[in-house]
Amino acid sequence: MEYLYKLVNLLNQYDGNDRKVENEIRDLICFISDDPNYMDNELYRNIIFEASQKLRVFGYIKGTNKISQEEFYYDDLNDIKHLAVQKYYQSKVFRNNLLDKRQKDVVDCFMSLKKKRIIVSAPTSFGKTFLLREIIYLNKDMYHNILLIFPTIALLNENTESMNKLIQTLGLEYIIINNVYSKIDTNKKYIFILTPERALKLLADNEDLNIDFFFFDEVYKIDEDFDCNEDDGEDIGLKENGNRAKAFRIVLYLLAKSVKDYYLAGPYLNLANVKYGMERFVKENGVTKIQVDFEPTTHIEVDAWKKNIIEHHPVTGEKQNALYDHSQLKTKEKVQGIIKYLKNNNLGQAIFYCSTPSKAIEYTKDILDISLSCDKEIMQQYNNFIEHLKKKYNVKINGKQDSSMYWSLIGALENGIGIHHGKFPKYIQNEVLRLFNNKVISYLFCTSTIIEGVNTSAKNVVIINNSVGNKMMTAFTLKNIKGRAGRYYHHNLGRVFYMDQKQRQIEESDNGQMNFKTYDMNSISNIDIDNSFVEDLIGNNEKEKIERDKKLNRCLLPDNVFVKNRLYARDVQEKYIRYLMREDVFCKFKGLINNSNNINFFLNQHMIVEILNSFEITGIIGMNKAKVYSAVVAKYSQFGTKGILAYHLKRLQNNSENLEDSVDSAYIKTFEQIRNIVEFEIPKLLCLFEALFKQTGKLLGYNMDDFDLSSVVRFFELGIQSELGLFLVEYGFPKDTIKMLESKYSNILHMTIKEAMKFFDKEVSLTNVLDSFKLELFDRASQSLINIDK
């Protein structure tokens, strides 16, 4: 009964203000809650209930270990007290949910402010989007249009589903839009759920759209010097010169200038210690800072870099274990040793953080060398997925061997191991995560995708590398990774394995200071200057803005044209228009005026090559990039994914003695080029060309009213044309399969989502069209749509 008495004693000491006592209570609660022997004991359950009530942290009794006051005998006065506490913290959205004290404080603070503008720093498990639902519901009569900005497509999908459930359950009038192709009716209410890039396009295409409230997730991403987590091109965008950070920064700047109410959020930020630009932004915009440092979960920290590891337990203290056979350890031996330790002690699932996709593959191969028993019945649950991967992404090596035989992802899955990184097509990422979260696979080797929109319920995190890509890890990043060990409402106690002593030093180092460069004294880029108002700039930036504006030709490039492509500087866009105005240049593209929506014309006339050449000549892209982009688009348009894969396999195989390494590199390179070049860079450049060519045509006296390259842009970005296709691609369905369905059943191009789903359900059987995995995925997407409508 030692821990019971200790917890009672601490509760008697706790006055609501002592952080040290509060953390000790939390550690004891998490430790006791993690042990079934304690949780089967009525006394322990009773004291956990009392502790949860006193701390006002209700995940301990509403999560995995559900404890209600009906289990215990209380007198009437105590019954009323406990009911009153829970009633006070009851969610306004879902009456069965309770807000923790700090969560309610945030909502109450927001609602009490005259200027409803907050920036919240809180641990990963704080539930910032849970609070978002509360804020939206409480202001549903005031907010006509709401914009929610998330950094990744994965988070768009997750929050689209969450918001759809919200509006369906509560009968709200909002329409959810998470793409830039849906039409907007100004008489209707919308919740837009977009990435920063998509949000910029929404604002540019809808100048009269009034946003009443916006939410900005992962706000630290406005500062590329603070955020070094984009190691593998997660979701969208090449990271040259911090392009994603510029998109984050510019859209936040524009929204903060025009929207009355907003809620900014980020994990583990020190809001009391930010750089001048961020402090100035907060002050001049009247933003209220809310710092939440309390972690509702706790960790067992394991120093696992030497023969005798040390477990630092928050309750039972330090304990040594002989984990490895000798002291001079290679990374491979450490990974293998930790896997054995996890298995032998039944410690549950684990996430292994790796610095790059190639490292994730390398360490996965290392543990395939040791005996890993995989339950055959469990294997059957994802055999369709494995067979799908083997068939869809297989090419012959030297006309003989199947490349899929040497692809590490398949070998890993066949042994109950997952690999997750931002190079994979989205649906592969989704499926690997689904298998992990459903406990079908036990170990997940992943990159910084672990801290960007990957909601997992792993009890263990193993930090293998000290870097993110080729950059040294920061204390901020390490805390984000560490925060994935355990998950509030699921696992109150998690383990963190440090595989290198340097990781301890990193964690204790300065956490860094977030900045908002637009508001800073230091020089900023021309793109930032062009997207700022002079009154918000200071020092040399203000002078540079005034000088640049004197040189601008707004007749050549009006503001309404510039804003279509804000991530390109104004002088760059003006230079390109002057180039297009040359008669010999304009004539190359003249045929597009009456064929702008004709994809076959665009492809057959090799317009993309001409466009890329024009961007190279004007310095918008370099010579090598223009050649690579042209080659990739040509290969992909003609042969698809397999064409690019075959090219890289042949090239890499000639330069590598290890067939497995060359195969894995080929798959990574293929997925990277499709994702970054075909689906992101080409559409971005086409949008730039569309706006500037249309403006040039107007200047030259042509009728450009019907000029619209949106079909071509959409062809490269998504490759789909139907409403059902838009829904399926956002859900995570393979894009080439959607294209095949649209080609085979062209009548769905003119149907709504529900009509198309009904068509496939009632009139057409997909059994002979899709493989078993795609059928399963299609059924899940269909069920998701049904659930949303309920």
C-alpha positions in Angstrom: 0.0 0.0 0.0 3.1 2.2 -0.1 2.1 4.1 -3.3 -1.5 4.5 -2.1 -0.4 6.2 1.2 2.1 8.3 -0.7 -0.5 9.5 -3.1 -3.0 10.3 -0.3 -0.3 12.3 1.5 0.6 14.3 -1.6 -3.1 15.1 -2.3 -3.4 16.4 1.3 -0.4 18.7 0.6 -1.6 19.9 -2.8 -3.1 23.4 -2.8 -3.4 23.8 -6.5 -0.2 26.0 -6.9 2.7 23.7 -6.1 4.1 22.5 -9.4 6.5 20.0 -7.8 3.8 18.3 -5.8 1.5 18.4 -8.8 4.1 16.6 -11.0 4.7 14.0 -8.2 1.0 13.3 -8.1 0.9 12.9 -11.8 3.8 10.5 -11.8 2.1 8.3 -9.2 -1.2 8.4 -11.0 0.4 7.4 -14.3 2.5 4.7 -12.6 -0.5 3.2 -10.8 -2.7 3.5 -13.9 -0.2 1.5 -16.0 -0.4 -1.5 -13.7 -3.5 -3.8 -14.0 -2.8 -5.2 -10.6 -3.3 -1.8 -9.0 -6.3 -0.9 -11.3 -8.1 -4.0 -10.2 -8.0 -2.8 -6.6 -11.0 -0.7 -5.5 -8.9 1.4 -3.1 -6.4 2.3 -5.8 -9.3 3.1 -8.2 -10.9 5.3 -5.6 -7.8 7.3 -4.9 -7.1 7.7 -8.7 -10.6 9.1 -9.1 -10.1 11.5 -6.2 -6.7 12.6 -7.5 -8.1 13.2 -11.0 -10.9 15.3 -9.6 -8.6 17.3 -7.4 -6.1 18.0 -10.3 -8.9 18.6 -12.7 -7.2 16.3 -15.1 -9.9 13.9 -16.2 -8.1 11.8 -18.8 -7.0 9.5 -16.0 -10.6 8.4 -15.4 -12.1 9.0 -18.8 -9.4 7.2 -20.9 -8.3 3.6 -21.0 -9.0 3.1 -17.3 -12.6 4.4 -17.0 -13.5 5.1 -13.4 -16.8 6.6 -12.3 -18.0 7.8 -8.9 -20.8 5.2 -9.1 -18.2 2.5 -8.3 -17.8 3.9 -4.8 -20.0 4.6 -1.8 -20.0 8.3 -1.0 -22.2 10.3 1.3 -24.6 12.8 -0.4 -22.4 15.8 0.2 -19.4 14.1 -1.6 -21.6 12.9 -4.4 -22.8 16.5 -5.0 -19.2 17.8 -4.8 -17.9 15.4 -7.4 -20.9 15.9 -9.7 -20.5 19.7 -9.4 -16.8 19.5 -10.4 -17.5 17.4 -13.5 -20.5 19.6 -14.4 -18.3 22.7 -14.3 -15.7 21.1 -16.6 -18.2 19.5 -18.9 -17.6 20.1 -22.7 -20.1 22.4 -24.4 -19.8 20.3 -27.6 -20.0 16.7 -26.4 -21.6 16.4 -23.0 -19.9 13.1 -22.2 -16.5 14.8 -22.4 -14.8 16.8 -19.7 -12.2 19.6 -20.2 -9.1 19.5 -18.1 -8.6 22.6 -15.9 -6.0 24.1 -18.3 -8.1 23.4 -21.3 -11.1 25.2 -19.8 -8.8 28.1 -18.8 -7.8 28.5 -22.5 -11.4 28.4 -23.7 -12.6 30.8 -20.9 -9.7 33.1 -21.6 -10.5 33.2 -25.4 -14.2 33.9 -24.7 -13.5 36.7 -22.2 -11.2 38.7 -24.5 -12.3 41.8 -26.2 -9.8 40.9 -28.9 -10.2 37.2 -29.2 -6.6 36.4 -30.3 -4.5 33.9 -28.5 -1.3 32.0 -29.0 -1.1 28.8 -27.0 2.1 26.8 -26.2 1.3 23.3 -24.8 2.6 19.7 -24.8 1.7 17.4 -27.7 -1.1 15.7 -25.7 -2.8 18.9 -24.7 -5.7 18.6 -27.2 -5.5 21.8 -29.1 -7.9 20.7 -31.8 -10.3 19.4 -29.1 -10.4 23.0 -27.8 -10.8 24.3 -31.3 -14.1 22.4 -31.5 -15.2 24.1 -28.3 -14.4 27.6 -29.6 -16.1 27.0 -32.9 -19.3 25.7 -31.2 -19.4 28.6 -28.7 -19.1 31.1 -31.6 -21.1 29.3 -34.2 -23.6 32.2 -34.5 -20.8 34.8 -35.0 -18.5 32.9 -37.3 -19.8 32.6 -40.9 -16.5 31.5 -42.5 -13.8 29.7 -40.6 -10.3 28.8 -41.9 -8.2 26.1 -40.2 -4.6 25.8 -41.3 -2.6 22.6 -40.8 0.9 21.8 -42.0 0.3 18.4 -43.6 -2.3 16.7 -45.8 -2.5 13.9 -43.2 -3.8 16.5 -40.7 -6.2 17.9 -43.2 -7.8 14.5 -43.6 -7.9 13.8 -39.9 -9.5 17.2 -39.1 -11.9 17.1 -42.0 -13.3 13.9 -40.6 -13.4 15.4 -37.1 -15.1 18.6 -38.2 -17.6 16.7 -40.4 -18.6 14.6 -37.3 -18.9 17.8 -35.3 -21.3 19.5 -37.7 -23.3 16.4 -38.3 -23.7 15.6 -34.6 -24.6 19.1 -33.6 -26.6 20.0 -36.7 -24.4 22.9 -37.6 -24.8 24.6 -41.0 -21.2 24.6 -42.1 -19.9 23.1 -45.3 -16.4 21.6 -45.1 -13.9 22.3 -47.9 -10.3 21.0 -47.8 -9.3 21.7 -51.4 -9.0 24.7 -53.7 -11.3 23.4 -56.5 -14.7 23.4 -54.9 -17.0 26.3 -55.7 -17.9 28.8 -53.0 -21.4 30.2 -52.4 -21.1 33.4 -50.4 -24.5 32.9 -48.9 -23.4 29.7 -47.2 -21.2 29.0 -44.1 -17.9 27.3 -44.6 -15.1 25.7 -42.6 -12.0 25.7 -44.9 -9.4 23.1 -43.8 -6.2 23.8 -45.8 -2.4 23.8 -45.8 -0.7 27.3 -46.0 -0.2 27.0 -49.7 -3.8 26.1 -50.3 -4.9 28.9 -48.0 -2.9 31.5 -50.1 -4.6 30.3 -53.2 -8.0 30.5 -51.5 -7.4 34.1 -50.5 -6.1 35.0 -54.0 -9.0 33.4 -55.9 -11.7 34.8 -53.6 -10.8 38.5 -52.9 -14.2 39.2 -51.4 -14.2 36.2 -49.0 -14.6 37.3 -45.4 -12.9 35.0 -42.8 -14.3 35.5 -39.3 -12.0 33.2 -37.4 -8.8 31.2 -38.2 -6.8 28.5 -36.4 -3.1 28.2 -37.2 -1.5 24.9 -36.2 2.3 24.4 -35.6 2.8 28.2 -35.6 6.6 27.8 -35.1 6.8 26.8 -38.8 6.8 30.5 -39.7 10.4 30.6 -38.7 12.8 28.4 -40.8 15.7 29.1 -38.4 13.7 27.7 -35.5 12.1 24.7 -37.3 14.5 22.2 -38.8 12.1 19.3 -39.1 11.5 19.2 -42.8 14.0 16.5 -43.5 12.2 14.5 -46.1 9.8 16.8 -47.9 6.9 15.9 -45.7 3.7 16.4 -47.7 4.4 19.2 -50.1 7.2 21.3 -51.3 10.9 21.4 -51.9 12.5 23.2 -49.0 15.0 25.4 -50.9 15.4 28.8 -49.2 12.7 27.9 -46.7 9.8 28.1 -49.1 7.4 26.4 -46.8 8.3 28.7 -44.0 7.6 31.7 -46.3 4.2 30.3 -47.1 3.4 29.8 -43.4 4.7 33.3 -42.5 3.0 35.1 -45.3 -0.4 33.5 -44.8 -0.3 34.2 -41.1 0.7 37.8 -41.7 -2.1 38.4 -44.2 -4.7 36.7 -42.0 -3.7 38.5 -38.9 -4.1 41.8 -40.8 -7.6 41.0 -41.9 -9.3 38.6 -39.5 -10.7 39.7 -36.2 -10.4 36.5 -34.1 -7.8 33.8 -34.2 -6.1 30.9 -32.3 -2.4 30.1 -32.9 -0.9 26.9 -31.4 2.4 25.1 -31.1 4.1 22.6 -28.8 6.8 23.2 -26.3 7.4 26.9 -27.2 8.7 29.3 -24.6 6.4 32.3 -25.2 8.3 34.3 -22.6 11.5 34.0 -24.5 10.8 34.8 -28.2 12.8 37.0 -30.6 12.0 40.7 -31.2 10.0 40.1 -34.4 7.6 37.6 -32.6 7.2 39.8 -29.6 6.4 42.8 -31.8 3.8 40.8 -33.7 2.1 39.7 -30.5 2.1 43.2 -29.1 1.0 45.1 -32.2 -1.8 42.6 -32.9 -3.1 42.4 -29.4 -2.4 38.6 -29.1 -2.8 37.0 -25.6 0.0 34.5 -24.8 -1.0 31.3 -22.9 1.8 29.1 -21.7 0.9 25.5 -20.7 3.8 23.5 -19.4 2.1 20.7 -17.5 2.4 17.2 -19.1 -0.5 14.9 -18.2 1.6 11.8 -19.0 5.0 10.8 -17.7 8.0 9.0 -19.0 10.5 6.3 -17.9 13.7 7.6 -19.5 16.3 4.9 -20.5 20.0 5.7 -21.1 20.6 3.0 -23.6 23.9 3.9 -25.1 26.1 1.6 -23.0 26.3 -2.0 -21.9 24.5 -1.5 -18.6 21.5 0.7 -19.4 20.0 2.9 -16.7 16.2 3.3 -16.4 15.2 6.5 -14.7 11.7 5.7 -13.3 9.8 8.8 -12.0 8.4 6.7 -9.1 10.7 3.8 -8.4 13.9 5.5 -9.1 17.0 4.3 -11.1 17.6 0.7 -12.1 20.4 -0.9 -14.1 20.0 -3.6 -16.7 22.6 -5.5 -18.7 21.1 -4.9 -22.1 24.0 -5.6 -24.5 26.7 -8.2 -24.7 29.7 -5.7 -24.7 30.4 -2.0 -24.4 31.8 -1.0 -27.9 28.4 -0.9 -29.6 27.4 -0.2 -33.2 24.0 1.3 -33.9 22.8 -2.0 -35.3 23.6 -3.8 -32.1 21.8 -1.1 -30.0 18.7 -1.3 -32.2 18.7 -5.1 -32.0 19.2 -5.1 -28.2 16.3 -2.7 -27.6 14.0 -4.8 -29.8 14.9 -7.9 -27.7 14.4 -5.9 -24.5 11.0 -4.7 -25.6 9.9 -8.2 -26.6 11.3 -10.0 -23.6 9.6 -7.6 -21.2 6.3 -7.3 -23.1 6.7 -3.5 -23.2 4.4 -3.1 -26.2 4.7 -1.1 -29.4 7.6 1.2 -30.3 8.4 4.1 -32.6 12.1 4.3 -33.7 13.1 7.8 -34.8 15.5 8.0 -37.7 17.1 11.1 -39.3 16.3 10.2 -42.9 14.3 7.7 -45.0 17.5 5.8 -45.9 18.4 5.5 -42.2 14.9 4.2 -41.4 15.4 1.5 -44.1 18.9 0.7 -42.9 17.8 0.1 -39.3 14.8 -1.9 -40.4 17.1 -4.3 -42.2 19.3 -4.6 -39.1 16.4 -6.0 -37.0 15.4 -8.5 -39.8 18.7 -10.2 -38.9 17.2 -11.3 -35.5 14.4 -13.7 -34.9 11.0 -11.9 -35.0 8.1 -14.2 -34.7 5.0 -12.8 -36.6 1.5 -14.1 -35.9 0.2 -15.7 -39.1 -3.4 -14.7 -38.3 -2.3 -11.1 -37.8 -0.3 -11.2 -41.1 -3.5 -12.1 -42.9 -5.0 -8.7 -41.9 -2.6 -6.9 -44.2 -1.6 -9.5 -46.7 -3.8 -7.7 -49.3 -1.8 -4.6 -48.8 1.5 -6.4 -49.3 0.3 -8.2 -52.4 -0.9 -4.8 -53.7 2.5 -3.2 -53.2 4.2 -6.2 -54.9 2.1 -5.9 -58.0 1.7 -2.2 -58.3 5.3 -1.2 -57.7 7.2 -4.0 -59.4 9.5 -3.7 -62.4 11.9 -6.2 -63.8 15.6 -5.8 -63.1 17.6 -6.8 -66.2 14.4 -8.3 -67.5 14.6 -11.1 -64.9 14.3 -10.2 -61.2 11.4 -8.6 -59.6 12.3 -5.3 -57.9 9.7 -5.8 -55.2 11.7 -8.8 -53.9 14.4 -6.4 -52.8 12.2 -3.5 -51.6 12.7 -3.2 -47.9 9.2 -1.9 -47.2 7.7 -5.3 -48.2 10.4 -7.2 -46.3 9.6 -5.2 -43.2 5.9 -5.6 -43.5 6.2 -9.3 -43.9 8.0 -9.3 -40.6 5.5 -7.2 -38.7 7.5 -3.9 -39.0 6.5 -0.6 -40.5 8.5 2.1 -42.3 7.0 5.7 -42.4 8.5 8.7 -44.1 7.4 11.6 -46.3 8.5 10.2 -49.6 5.9 7.5 -49.7 2.6 8.1 -51.5 0.1 9.4 -49.0 -2.1 6.2 -49.1 1.0 4.0 -48.2 1.8 6.3 -45.3 -1.9 6.2 -44.1 -2.0 2.4 -44.3 1.2 1.8 -42.4 0.0 4.2 -39.7 -3.4 2.5 -39.6 -1.8 -0.9 -39.2 0.4 0.4 -36.4 -2.4 2.2 -34.5 -4.5 -0.9 -34.8 -1.6 -2.9 -33.2 -1.3 -5.1 -36.3 2.4 -4.2 -36.5 4.6 -3.6 -33.4 7.5 -1.5 -34.5 7.5 1.6 -36.7 10.7 3.2 -38.1 10.1 6.7 -39.1 11.5 10.1 -39.7 10.3 13.6 -38.5 6.9 12.6 -39.8 6.6 11.4 -36.2 6.2 14.9 -35.0 4.1 16.3 -37.9 0.6 15.1 -37.9 1.2 11.5 -37.0 -1.1 10.6 -34.1 0.0 7.3 -32.6 -0.5 5.4 -29.4 2.9 3.9 -28.9 4.2 3.3 -25.3 7.8 3.5 -26.4 9.9 5.9 -28.4 13.5 5.0 -29.4 15.6 8.0 -30.5 18.3 6.5 -32.8 19.8 9.6 -34.5 20.8 13.1 -33.2 20.0 14.9 -36.4 17.0 15.8 -38.6 18.1 15.2 -42.2 21.5 16.8 -42.3 20.8 19.3 -39.5 21.6 18.8 -35.8 18.5 18.1 -33.7 17.4 20.9 -31.4 16.0 20.6 -27.9 12.6 21.6 -29.3 12.6 18.8 -31.8 13.8 16.2 -29.3 10.9 17.2 -26.9 8.5 16.8 -29.8 9.8 13.3 -30.5 9.9 12.4 -26.8 6.3 13.5 -26.4 5.2 10.7 -28.7 6.0 8.1 -26.0 2.7 7.4 -24.4 -0.5 9.3 -25.3 -3.0 10.9 -23.0 -6.2 8.9 -22.7 -4.3 5.8 -24.1 -1.0 5.3 -22.3 -0.3 7.5 -19.3 3.2 6.0 -18.9 5.7 5.9 -21.8 9.3 4.9 -22.3 11.9 7.0 -24.0 15.2 5.3 -25.1 18.2 7.6 -25.6 20.7 5.8 -27.9 23.4 8.4 -27.7 24.6 10.4 -24.7 24.6 13.5 -26.9 20.8 13.4 -26.9 20.8 14.2 -23.2 23.0 17.2 -23.9 20.7 18.3 -26.7 17.7 18.1 -24.4 19.3 20.3 -21.8 20.5 22.9 -24.3 18.7 26.2 -25.1 15.3 25.5 -26.6 15.7 28.3 -29.2 13.7 31.4 -29.7 10.9 31.7 -32.3 10.8 34.8 -34.5 8.4 36.4 -36.9 10.8 37.8 -39.4 8.4 40.2 -41.1 8.3 42.2 -37.9 12.0 41.9 -37.1 14.9 44.4 -37.4 17.1 42.0 -39.5 16.9 42.0 -43.2 14.2 39.8 -44.8 13.7 38.4 -48.2 12.3 40.3 -51.2 9.3 37.9 -51.1 8.6 38.8 -47.5 9.0 42.5 -48.3 6.6 42.3 -51.3 3.9 40.7 -49.2 4.1 43.2 -46.3 2.7 46.6 -45.7 5.3 49.3 -45.2 3.8 50.3 -41.8 4.7 46.9 -40.4 8.3 47.0 -41.5 11.1 48.7 -39.6 14.7 49.7 -40.2 16.3 48.6 -43.5 13.3 46.5 -44.4 11.0 49.6 -44.4 13.5 51.5 -46.6 13.9 48.5 -48.9 10.1 48.3 -49.3 9.8 52.0 -50.2 12.6 51.7 -52.8 11.2 48.5 -54.3 7.7 50.0 -54.6 9.2 53.0 -56.5 10.5 50.7 -59.1 7.3 48.6 -59.5 5.2 48.8 -62.6 1.7 48.1 -61.4 0.3 48.5 -64.9 2.5 45.7 -66.0 1.8 43.6 -62.9 -1.3 44.7 -61.0 -1.7 43.7 -57.4 -4.6 41.2 -58.2 -2.2 39.3 -60.5 0.8 39.4 -58.1 -1.3 37.8 -55.3 -2.0 34.8 -57.4 1.6 33.7 -56.9 2.8 35.5 -53.7 5.8 33.2 -53.2 7.5 34.7 -56.2 9.0 38.2 -55.8 7.3 41.1 -57.8 10.4 42.0 -59.8 10.8 38.3 -60.8 7.2 38.3 -62.0 7.6 41.6 -63.9 10.7 40.3 -65.6 8.9 37.2 -66.8 6.0 39.3 -68.2 8.5 41.5 -70.2 10.0 38.3 -71.6 6.6 36.9 -72.6 5.7 40.2 -74.4 8.4 39.5 -77.0 6.6 38.5 -80.2 8.8 35.4 -80.8 8.2 34.2 -77.3 4.4 34.9 -77.0 3.8 33.1 -80.3 5.1 29.8 -78.8 2.2 29.8 -76.4 -0.5 31.6 -78.5 -2.2 28.3 -79.3 -3.0 27.9 -75.6 -5.4 30.8 -75.7 -8.2 28.8 -77.3 -7.1 25.4 -75.9 -6.3 26.2 -72.2 -8.6 23.5 -70.9 -7.5 20.9 -73.5 -5.1 18.6 -71.7 -4.3 16.6 -74.8 -3.3 19.8 -76.7 -1.1 20.7 -73.8 0.6 17.4 -73.7 0.9 16.7 -77.4 2.3 20.2 -78.1 4.9 19.6 -75.3 3.9 22.9 -73.8 5.4 22.0 -70.4 8.9 21.9 -72.0 8.4 25.3 -73.5 7.2 26.7 -70.2 10.1 25.3 -68.3 12.5 26.6 -70.9 11.0 30.1 -70.5 11.4 29.9 -66.7 15.0 28.8 -67.2 15.8 31.7 -69.5 14.4 34.2 -67.1 16.2 32.7 -64.1 13.1 31.5 -62.3 14.5 28.0 -62.3 18.0 26.7 -63.0 19.2 24.9 -66.1 19.6 21.5 -64.4 16.2 21.8 -62.7 14.5 22.6 -66.0 16.1 19.5 -67.6 15.2 17.2 -64.7 11.6 18.5 -64.5 11.1 18.0 -68.2 12.5 14.5 -68.1 10.5 13.5 -65.1 7.2 14.9 -66.5 7.8 13.2 -69.9 8.6 9.9 -68.3 5.7 10.0 -65.9 3.2 11.1 -68.5 4.1 8.2 -70.8 5.0 5.4 -68.4 3.7 6.4 -65.0 5.4 5.5 -61.7 6.9 2.3 -63.1 8.6 4.3 -65.9 10.4 6.5 -63.4 11.2 3.6 -61.2 12.7 1.6 -64.0 14.9 4.5 -65.0 16.3 5.0 -61.4 16.8 1.2 -61.0 18.9 1.0 -64.1 20.9 4.1 -63.2 21.5 3.3 -59.6 22.2 -0.4 -60.2 25.1 0.5 -62.5 26.7 2.6 -59.7 26.1 0.2 -56.8 27.4 -3.1 -55.8 24.6 -3.7 -53.4 21.3 -4.6 -55.2 19.1 -4.1 -52.1 20.5 -0.6 -51.5 20.1 0.5 -55.1 16.5 -0.8 -55.2 15.5 1.1 -52.0 17.2 4.3 -53.3 15.3 3.9 -56.6 12.0 3.7 -54.8 12.8 6.7 -52.6 13.9 8.8 -55.6 10.9 7.8 -57.6 8.3 8.7 -54.9 10.2 11.9 -54.2 10.2 13.1 -57.8 6.5 12.3 -58.3 5.6 14.0 -55.1 7.8 17.1 -55.3 8.1 17.6 -59.0 5.0 16.2 -60.7 2.5 17.0 -57.9 3.9 20.1 -56.4 6.6 22.0 -58.4 5.0 21.7 -61.8 1.5 22.8 -60.7 3.1 25.7 -58.8 5.0 26.8 -61.9 1.9 26.3 -64.1 -0.1 28.6 -61.8 2.6 31.2 -62.2 2.6 30.9 -65.9 -1.2 31.0 -66.1 -1.5 34.3 -64.2 1.4 36.0 -66.0 0.5 34.7 -69.5 -3.1 35.8 -69.1 -1.9 39.3 -68.0 0.5 39.5 -70.9 -2.2 38.5 -73.4 -4.4 41.3 -72.0 -1.6 43.8 -72.4 -1.1 42.7 -76.0 -4.8 43.1 -76.8 -5.9 39.5 -76.8 -9.2 38.3 -75.3 -8.1 36.3 -72.3 -11.5 36.0 -70.5 -11.7 32.2 -71.1 -8.1 31.4 -70.5 -7.9 29.0 -67.6 -5.3 26.3 -67.0 -7.0 24.9 -63.9 -7.7 21.6 -65.7 -4.0 21.2 -66.6 -2.8 22.2 -63.1 -5.3 19.7 -61.6 -4.1 17.0 -64.0 -0.6 17.2 -62.7 -1.3 18.0 -59.1 -4.0 15.4 -58.6 -4.5 13.7 -62.0 -8.3 13.6 -61.3 -11.4 15.4 -62.5 -14.4 14.2 -60.6 -15.9 15.2 -57.2 -15.6 11.6 -56.1 -12.0 11.6 -57.2 -11.3 14.7 -55.0 -12.9 13.0 -52.0 -11.0 9.8 -52.6 -7.6 11.4 -53.1 -8.0 13.4 -49.9 -9.0 10.2 -48.1 -5.7 8.7 -49.3 -6.8 6.6 -52.3 -4.1 5.9 -55.0 -4.3 8.6 -57.6 -3.6 6.4 -60.6 -6.5 4.1 -59.6 -8.8 7.1 -59.4 -7.7 8.2 -62.9 -8.3 4.7 -64.2 -11.9 4.7 -62.7 -12.6 8.1 -64.3 -11.3 6.9 -67.7 -13.3 3.6 -67.5 -16.5 5.1 -66.1 -16.4 8.6 -67.5 -20.0 9.3 -66.5 -18.9 9.8 -62.9 -17.2 13.0 -64.0 -20.6 14.7 -63.9 -21.8 13.1 -60.7 -21.8 14.3 -57.1 -19.8 12.2 -54.6 -23.0 10.5 -53.3 -24.2 9.8 -56.9 -20.9 8.3 -57.9 -20.7 6.1 -54.8 -24.3 4.9 -55.4 -23.3 4.2 -59.0 -20.5 1.9 -57.9 -22.6 0.4 -55.2 -25.7 -0.4 -57.3 -24.8 -0.5 -60.9 -21.1 -1.4 -61.2 -19.1 -4.1 -59.5 -15.5 -3.1 -58.8 -14.5 -6.7 -57.9 -12.9 -7.3 -61.3 -11.5 -3.8 -61.5 -9.7 -3.3 -58.2 -7.3 -5.6 -56.3 -8.3 -6.8 -52.9 -6.5 -4.0 -51.0 -8.0 -1.3 -53.2 -11.5 -2.8 -52.7 -10.9 -2.8 -49.0 -9.7 0.9 -49.1 -12.6 1.9 -51.3 -15.1 0.3 -48.8 -13.4 2.1 -45.9 -13.7 5.4 -47.9 -17.4 4.7 -48.6 -18.1 3.9 -45.0 -16.4 7.1 -43.9 -18.8 9.0 -46.2 -21.7 7.2 -44.7 -20.5 8.0 -41.1 -20.2 11.7 -42.0 -23.7 11.8 -43.3 -25.2 10.2 -40.2 
